[in-house]
Amino acid sequence: MAPPSLNLPSSYQVCVSPRGRLVATLGRNVSVADLMRRQRIASWHLLSHPSHIAFSPDERLLAVKSTWGEIVVADVATGAEHARNRPKVRDEGASLHFSCCGQFLIDGSWSGKIRVRQVTDLTVVEEYTFNGEMISDASASADGSVWLFGHQPKTPNDAQRPAHPYLTVWSWPFREPERKLPCGFDNLYAAQLAPSKEYIAAVGSSKAGKAAELRILSLAGHIIAATDISVGGTGSSTRWSRNSKLVGAVTAREFRVFAVPTLDSVASIAEEYPSDMAFICNDTELLLGSWSGGRIAPLMRGDA
């Protein structure tokens, strides 16, 4: 028997909990659904203009960041607020993530800072500053031992061209970057570390090329495979399957899935306003988020 369907509200981002039991979507509100029962269970207005969300490892807490850079930590079951921090100036930056122990929240900002915050009160306990840069992406391996950050240098005041974006690889607990990797792009749109920590999926463009590219990189920064993709106005999210054998990309008017490391096309699902996606149910289904609403679709070989 086919599992029941699950209709989700319009969203900019979807986030599946570490055990695959819950999903949270971000629109005007934060909505939570039970993936096992295929039921929406809660909706809260935790802050204005939410943009990033993360579950704690034990699935008891949600951390939400806004486009201003304000962060709220709330109870998954009740929506009750545990902690809140609002910066004095707008400083959104990259997505936020819990550490593997669940005691810390890692937050990258437009001001070029990677912050390690105490979950209980969001106090900064460690801070790493990259002057003249923005931290545009953050991701971690499934076990939380390896982290990846995307760095986007700012345009200098004298209007010269900025330096090329790059990636840094870190080990937890943080001390300093273990590696600095060129990504080969003039513009970096997305970068995500594979759960297995074998690969990096990066999307970007260069002035010499006409199209954006999805690239699979080794952790040494070598290009393993690349393919052209179309980039629309709804973002350029890349999402890994749990087994790191598939990578999904949000492109202009469709969701695409590729095999790793070859980047052979696996599936393409049309959508007018795609925003984000996630692999669920042992990578047999896709959770698809869009500006018009979310849904679950089976992952089938070939075009959908």
C-alpha positions as CSV (number, residue, x, y, z in Angstrom):
1,M,0.0,0.0,0.0
2,A,1.3,3.4,-0.9
3,P,2.0,5.7,2.0
4,P,-0.5,8.6,2.6
5,S,0.3,11.9,1.0
6,L,1.5,15.0,3.0
7,N,0.7,18.5,1.8
8,L,2.9,21.2,3.2
9,P,2.5,25.0,3.2
10,S,4.6,27.2,0.9
11,S,8.2,27.4,2.1
12,Y,11.6,28.7,1.4
13,Q,13.4,25.8,3.2
14,V,12.7,22.3,4.4
15,C,14.6,20.5,7.1
16,V,14.3,16.8,8.1
17,S,15.2,15.8,11.6
18,P,18.3,13.7,12.2
19,R,16.3,10.5,12.7
20,G,14.0,11.2,9.8
21,R,10.9,11.4,11.9
22,L,10.0,15.0,11.5
23,V,10.2,17.8,9.0
24,A,10.1,21.5,9.5
25,T,9.3,24.0,6.8
26,L,9.9,27.7,6.7
27,G,7.4,30.2,5.3
28,R,5.8,33.0,7.2
29,N,5.6,30.5,10.1
30,V,7.6,27.5,11.2
31,S,5.5,24.4,10.5
32,V,6.3,20.9,11.8
33,A,5.0,17.6,10.4
34,D,5.3,13.9,11.3
35,L,6.8,12.1,8.4
36,M,5.9,8.6,9.7
37,R,2.2,9.5,10.1
38,R,2.2,12.0,7.2
39,Q,0.5,14.6,9.4
40,R,1.1,18.3,10.1
41,I,1.3,18.7,13.9
42,A,2.2,22.3,14.6
43,S,2.7,25.8,13.3
44,W,4.3,28.8,15.1
45,H,5.3,32.3,14.3
46,L,8.6,32.3,16.2
47,L,10.1,35.4,14.5
48,S,9.7,37.6,11.4
49,H,11.1,36.5,8.1
50,P,12.6,33.1,9.1
51,S,15.3,31.9,6.6
52,H,17.2,28.9,8.2
53,I,16.2,26.1,10.5
54,A,17.9,23.1,12.2
55,F,16.9,20.3,14.5
56,S,18.9,19.3,17.5
57,P,20.4,15.8,17.5
58,D,17.8,14.5,19.9
59,E,15.0,16.2,17.9
60,R,13.7,18.0,21.0
61,L,14.8,21.6,19.9
62,L,14.5,23.7,16.8
63,A,16.9,26.6,16.0
64,V,15.5,29.2,13.6
65,K,17.4,32.1,12.1
66,S,15.8,35.1,10.3
67,T,16.9,37.3,7.4
68,W,18.0,39.8,10.0
69,G,20.2,37.3,11.8
70,E,18.0,36.9,14.8
71,I,18.1,33.3,16.3
72,V,15.5,31.6,18.4
73,V,15.8,28.2,20.0
74,A,12.4,26.6,20.7
75,D,10.8,23.4,21.9
76,V,9.7,21.0,19.1
77,A,6.7,19.7,21.0
78,T,5.3,23.0,22.2
79,G,7.0,25.9,20.4
80,A,8.0,27.3,23.7
81,E,11.0,29.7,23.5
82,H,14.2,28.5,25.2
83,A,16.6,31.3,24.0
84,R,16.7,34.3,21.7
85,N,19.5,36.5,20.3
86,R,19.0,39.5,17.9
87,P,22.1,41.3,16.5
88,K,22.2,45.1,16.5
89,V,22.7,45.2,12.7
90,R,21.5,42.8,9.9
91,D,23.9,39.9,9.8
92,E,22.1,36.8,8.4
93,G,24.8,34.7,6.7
94,A,24.8,30.9,6.3
95,S,22.5,28.2,7.7
96,L,22.9,27.3,11.3
97,H,23.6,23.8,12.7
98,F,23.8,22.0,16.0
99,S,27.0,20.3,17.1
100,C,26.9,16.5,17.3
101,C,26.7,16.8,21.2
102,G,23.7,19.1,20.9
103,Q,25.2,21.6,23.3
104,F,26.3,24.2,20.7
105,L,24.9,26.0,17.7
106,I,27.2,27.0,14.8
107,D,26.3,30.2,13.1
108,G,28.0,31.8,10.1
109,S,27.4,35.5,9.3
110,W,27.5,38.1,6.6
111,S,30.1,39.9,8.8
112,G,32.6,37.1,8.1
113,K,32.3,35.4,11.5
114,I,31.9,31.8,12.4
115,R,30.4,31.6,15.9
116,V,30.0,28.7,18.2
117,R,27.1,29.5,20.6
118,Q,25.9,27.9,23.8
119,V,22.4,26.4,23.0
120,T,21.0,27.3,26.5
121,D,21.4,31.1,26.1
122,L,23.0,31.6,22.6
123,T,26.1,33.1,24.2
124,V,29.1,33.1,21.9
125,V,31.8,30.8,23.3
126,E,34.1,30.8,20.3
127,E,34.4,33.1,17.3
128,Y,36.5,32.9,14.1
129,T,36.7,36.1,12.0
130,F,37.4,36.4,8.3
131,N,37.6,40.1,7.6
132,G,36.3,41.4,4.3
133,E,34.3,38.2,3.7
134,M,30.8,36.7,4.1
135,I,30.2,33.2,5.4
136,S,27.7,32.0,2.8
137,D,27.3,28.3,3.5
138,A,27.7,25.9,6.4
139,S,27.3,22.1,6.5
140,A,28.6,19.1,8.5
141,S,29.0,15.4,8.0
142,A,26.4,13.0,9.4
143,D,28.6,12.3,12.5
144,G,29.4,16.0,13.0
145,S,33.1,15.4,12.9
146,V,33.9,17.4,9.7
147,W,32.5,20.8,8.7
148,L,32.5,22.9,5.5
149,F,32.1,26.6,5.2
150,G,31.7,28.7,2.1
151,H,33.5,32.1,2.0
152,Q,32.4,34.9,-0.3
153,P,34.9,37.9,-0.3
154,K,33.2,41.3,-0.4
155,T,33.7,43.8,-3.2
156,P,36.4,46.4,-2.0
157,N,35.4,50.0,-1.6
158,D,37.6,51.0,-4.6
159,A,35.2,48.9,-6.8
160,Q,37.9,46.4,-7.8
161,R,36.8,42.9,-8.5
162,P,36.6,40.8,-5.2
163,A,38.7,37.8,-4.7
164,H,37.3,34.4,-5.7
165,P,35.1,32.6,-3.3
166,Y,36.6,29.5,-1.5
167,L,35.8,26.8,0.9
168,T,37.3,25.8,4.3
169,V,37.2,22.3,5.9
170,W,37.3,22.0,9.7
171,S,37.3,19.3,12.2
172,W,35.1,19.4,15.4
173,P,35.9,20.8,17.9
174,F,37.0,23.8,15.9
175,R,40.5,25.2,16.2
176,E,41.4,26.5,12.8
177,P,40.6,25.4,9.2
178,E,42.4,22.2,8.2
179,R,42.2,23.1,4.5
180,K,41.4,26.0,2.3
181,L,39.9,24.9,-1.1
182,P,39.4,27.0,-4.2
183,C,36.1,26.2,-5.8
184,G,36.9,27.5,-9.2
185,F,33.9,29.8,-9.4
186,D,33.6,33.6,-9.6
187,N,30.2,33.3,-7.9
188,L,29.5,30.5,-5.4
189,Y,25.7,29.8,-5.0
190,A,25.8,26.7,-2.8
191,A,28.2,24.3,-1.2
192,Q,27.3,21.2,0.9
193,L,29.5,18.5,2.5
194,A,28.3,14.9,1.9
195,P,27.1,13.1,5.1
196,S,29.8,10.5,4.5
197,K,32.4,13.3,4.3
198,E,33.7,11.9,1.0
199,Y,32.6,14.7,-1.3
200,I,31.5,18.3,-1.6
201,A,28.6,19.4,-3.9
202,A,29.1,23.0,-5.1
203,V,27.1,25.2,-7.4
204,G,28.4,28.3,-9.0
205,S,29.3,30.2,-12.1
206,S,32.3,31.9,-13.7
207,K,32.5,34.9,-16.0
208,A,34.0,32.7,-18.7
209,G,31.1,30.3,-18.7
210,K,27.5,31.0,-19.8
211,A,25.8,28.5,-17.5
212,A,26.0,27.6,-13.8
213,E,27.6,24.3,-12.9
214,L,27.1,21.7,-10.3
215,R,30.4,20.2,-9.3
216,I,31.4,17.2,-7.2
217,L,34.7,17.9,-5.4
218,S,36.9,15.8,-3.3
219,L,37.9,17.0,0.1
220,A,41.2,17.9,-1.4
221,G,39.4,20.3,-3.8
222,H,39.8,18.3,-7.0
223,I,36.9,18.3,-9.4
224,I,35.5,14.8,-9.8
225,A,32.6,15.6,-12.1
226,A,30.7,18.6,-13.3
227,T,27.4,19.3,-15.2
228,D,25.6,22.4,-16.4
229,I,22.4,23.4,-14.5
230,S,20.0,26.3,-14.8
231,V,19.7,28.7,-11.9
232,G,16.4,30.5,-11.3
233,G,15.1,33.1,-8.9
234,T,14.2,30.6,-6.2
235,G,17.6,29.7,-5.0
236,S,20.3,27.1,-5.7
237,S,20.0,24.6,-2.8
238,T,21.9,21.4,-3.0
239,R,20.9,18.4,-0.8
240,W,22.6,15.1,-0.2
241,S,20.9,11.7,0.2
242,R,21.7,10.0,3.6
243,N,23.9,7.4,1.9
244,S,25.8,10.2,-0.1
245,K,25.1,8.3,-3.4
246,L,22.7,10.9,-4.7
247,V,22.7,14.7,-4.7
248,G,19.7,16.9,-5.4
249,A,19.7,20.4,-6.9
250,V,17.1,23.1,-7.0
251,T,17.2,24.6,-10.5
252,A,15.0,26.9,-12.6
253,R,11.5,25.4,-12.6
254,E,12.5,21.9,-11.6
255,F,14.1,19.6,-9.0
256,R,17.0,17.5,-10.3
257,V,18.7,14.4,-8.8
258,F,22.1,13.1,-9.9
259,A,24.1,10.0,-9.1
260,V,27.4,10.6,-7.3
261,P,30.2,10.8,-8.1
262,T,29.5,10.7,-11.9
263,L,26.6,13.2,-11.9
264,D,24.6,11.1,-14.3
265,S,21.0,12.3,-14.3
266,V,18.6,10.2,-12.1
267,A,15.4,12.2,-12.0
268,S,13.9,15.6,-12.9
269,I,10.6,16.8,-11.4
270,A,9.0,19.9,-12.8
271,E,8.0,22.7,-10.4
272,E,7.1,26.3,-11.2
273,Y,8.6,27.8,-8.0
274,P,11.0,25.3,-6.4
275,S,12.8,26.3,-3.2
276,D,14.3,23.3,-1.4
277,M,14.3,19.5,-1.2
278,A,15.3,16.6,1.0
279,F,15.7,12.9,0.7
280,I,13.5,10.8,3.0
281,C,12.5,7.2,3.7
282,N,15.9,5.7,3.1
283,D,16.4,7.9,0.0
284,T,13.3,6.3,-1.7
285,E,11.2,9.5,-1.6
286,L,11.8,13.3,-2.0
287,L,10.3,16.0,0.1
288,L,9.8,18.9,-2.2
289,G,9.4,22.5,-1.0
290,S,8.2,25.3,-3.2
291,W,6.7,28.8,-3.0
292,S,3.3,27.3,-3.9
293,G,3.3,24.4,-1.4
294,G,5.2,21.3,-0.5
295,R,4.7,17.6,-1.2
296,I,6.3,14.2,-1.2
297,A,7.2,12.4,-4.4
298,P,8.6,9.0,-5.1
299,L,12.2,8.9,-6.4
300,M,12.0,7.1,-9.7
301,R,14.7,6.8,-12.4
302,G,14.1,9.0,-15.4
303,D,12.1,12.1,-15.8
304,A,9.0,12.7,-13.7
